[in-house]
Amino acid sequence: MNAAARGTVPFDDGQLSMDVALKAFPLASLNRVVRGQDLSGQVTGSARVTGRLAAPQASFDMRASGLRAAPLTSAGLGPLQLAASGRYSGNAVQLARLTADGPSGLGIEASGTIPLSGAGLGVNVAGTAPLSIANRILADRGTQISGTASANIRVSGAVANPVINGTISTANASAVDPLTNLRISDVRLAAAVNGDRISITEGSAALAAGGRVSVSGTISTNAQAGFPADLRIGLDNARHTDGEMVTATVNGALSMTGPLTRDPLLAGEVNIERAEIIVPESLGGGASAIDVRHLNPPPAVQRTLERARADDGTPMPSARPSVMRLNVNVTAPARIFVRGRGLDAELGGSVRLTGPVTNIQPVGGFKLIRGRLSIIGQRITFDEGQVTLVGDLDPQLDFVARSRGNDIIVFINVRGRVSDLNITFSSQPELPEDEVLARLIFNRGIDELSAVQIAQLAAAAAELAGGSNTSLLGSLRNATGLDDLDVVTDSEGNAAVRAGRYIQDNIYLGVEAGAKGTTRGTINLDITEDLKARGAVGSDGNSSLGIFFEKDY
């Protein structure tokens, strides 16, 4: 430590005159007094003290370099460079200028008046900070945030009860959350702070898969009231995929109201423009959890366990966590496709999601528009089907198909969550499932099958149970951007290729090309939910047009 003081200090009520010079003060010397803070850095500066002992005045100019402390290090904010100058008089600090600079673009500047007691607080603060500061807090889930936040704040009132007003904005912000497979970029945020209320005037982000999400509204900083909010959320062709089973493009207008930490309500309308639900080709069972005990882990391992909360002694929450409530109507007139393991179906409809997210109560569902199940060249058309949302991106399926043979009616039931789908076969009269499958595919009993046919039957059973399979039609459909692509046969056994695509939400165009060179174009027009028009024109001169009224009871 290197410090010097020179001047006059009267014992009566005379004038003070003192000059203090701090040439070097290592903050590490305070660690014996302030334990656990891991202070480091060097402080230099000067001060001049005047006035009287009963009412001293002072001017100061201080600097700190390489400043570190445990709270700063844990937030990734060290080392800092500080500089402060100003005056003290009248029981208040007149801050001429305070600056703080740190790594990754951290920079803060402040000036104003700070009374030691009572009202009169008036400080202006402007600065920028890297959003990556939050990454350490979000390390448990692996979320990464980048970009810069800027603030221009005016603090008034009293030190014990400050009033904050100003603006906050972001630049070049982006985020990645691996748990939800969500990546956003071009995050635009502009908010005004007015006392205990934050008003979001602009908030939007681009999704990596396509589309944008926007938010506006207000959030209260009143912690005792649970941070009450009134937010409006917009979805503009927002496309999201869970990376495994579901890919969807949606538009919507939602609201989130109520205390954010006390069961807020998410309500509004969501329209699914298109959704692909892929049934996994292989359903492998997961290994059971292993109870691992860490005995005397090294310090580095212990810190990792604490960050990951993976140790057996993790305490349980003492209070019930906040659970979001839903009142959301999800609509999709068509273009919800379910594909995989021989399934190829299209559905449409609407469903209202209500209740807490931990126990969603769906009202309604998505009904079958068209669908089929392919097994070794056999294509069985589904008679009815429904998809229900049950709380996550793993929908519940329920499809039924019937196939009539010479002396048997086969029933095919596809039920369960997409991640754990169960395809069963039954019949009238009742037969064993392998016998039913043999009669369905080859129209004969299993004891009449050749070795090749038995091998084909086994392959089909493996595919339906979740074995690997590569669909050429699926690859072609994805490559051409079609909504439907299939190979069909007529009553005489002639093969044809059928393709179709939606050109508008209610207009579906299709074409069939036969092996004999014939072609046929079709159009389906949904006039209303129940009234439909269908037309067809063939190269052989056959044409048709009809109006159909359909009603589900």
C-alpha positions, 0 to 999 in steps of 0.5 A: 500500500502506498498512500500520503496525506498532507494538510490541516485538520483543526481541533475547533470549528475551523476550516479543513484543508487536506490533500490525500493521494492514494498511489497504490492500494491492492484490494487483495489486502482486504481478503483477511477482513472481507472473507470469501470475496476473493478481491483483487485489483489495484486502486489509485486516486486523489481527494481534497477535503475542505469545509468544517468537521461538522460539515465536511466537503470533498472532491475526489478522483478515483480509479481501479484497474483489474478489479475482481470479486467473487460475485463478478467472477461468478457472473463472468464480469471480471476484470473491470476497469473503474473510474469515478470523479465528483464531490461530496457536500450537503450529505450527498454525493455529486457524481460528475462521472462514473465509468465501468468497462469490462470484457465482451463489450461491457460499458457503463457510464453514470452521473448525478446526485446520490443523497445519503438519506431522504429524497433527492436521488437523481442518477442517469445511467447509460451502458451496454452489456453482453447478453452472454452474462446470462449463460452461466445461469442457464448452463443447467439446460445448455442454453446459449445467448449472444448479443448486446443489451443497451439501457438508458435509465433515470433513477429518482426518488430515494435510495431506500425507494428508487423510481426507475424510468428509461429504455432498454433495447437489444442488438444482434441478439440470438439464442439456442435452447437444445432442450426444445430444439429452438434456435432464434436470431435477429432478436429485436427488443425495445422496452420502456421502464416506467416505475414498476412497469416494463412496457414492451413496444417491440419484441420479435425474433426469427426462428431458424426453421422459418417465420417469426415470433413477436411479443408486446405488452406490459410486465410488472416488476412487483415480485410480491404480486408475482410479476403480473403481465399482460402480453400479446404473442404473435406467430407469423408462419412460425415453423418449428420441429422437435428434431424427431417426430413433429414439424409444423408451420403455424400462425396465431394470436395469443395472450399471456395474462396474470402473474408470471410466477403464479399460474399465468393463462395462455389463451388465443387462436393458433392455425396450423398451416401444415404439420408433418407427424413422422412415426419413428421407423425404429422404436428402441427401448431406453435403459433404466435409470442407474442410481449413481453415488459420487464418493469423495469426488475431486473439487472440479467434479464436485463443482460440475455436479453442483452446476448440473444438480446431479448429486443425490442430495438435490433438495426438492422445491418447498413450494408448488412451482408455477404451472401455465394454464391454457385456453387455446383453440388450435385449428387446421382445415387440412394438411396435418400429415401422419407418415411412417411405418406404412402410414400415410394419412391427412387430417384436419379439424380443430381442438381446444386445449384447456387446463394446466400444461401438466394435465391438458384437457383437449376438446375436439380433435383432428379428423381423418380426410384421407389415409392408407396403410401400405403392407407389401404392395397392399394399400388399405384405406382407413375408414376413420381416424383422429389425432389428439393433442395430449400436452406435448409434441407426441400426439395420440393417434386412433385410426381404424381400417376395414378390409373385406375378403372372401370369408373374413373381415379384417380390422386394422387398428392404429392407436397410441402415442406417435413415439410408441404406436401400436398397430394391431390386426383382428378379424371376424370371425376371430383368428390369430393375428399372424393368420389375419395378416396372412389373409390380409396380404396374400388372401390365404392362410398362413399354412398355405404360404410359401417360404418367400411369402413367409419371409415377406410376411415377417418383413411386414410384421417387422416394419409395422412393429418399428423395423427399419424401412426406406420409402421411395415414394416418401423420398420423391414426395419430399423432393418434389414438394407434393402433399400426396404421392402414391401408386394405385391400382384399378379394379383390373389391376392396372397401376397408376401414379397419383400426385396432389398438392394444395394450391390454397387452403381450400383447393386441392389439385390432383393428377393420375397417370396410368400405365396405358398412357391415360391421365386424369386431373382432379380438383377438390374445392371446400366451399364450406366445412360441410359443402364441397365441390369435386371435378375430374377431367380425363384424357379419355374424354370422361369428365365429372363434376359434383356438389357434395354435402358431408356432415359428421354425426 
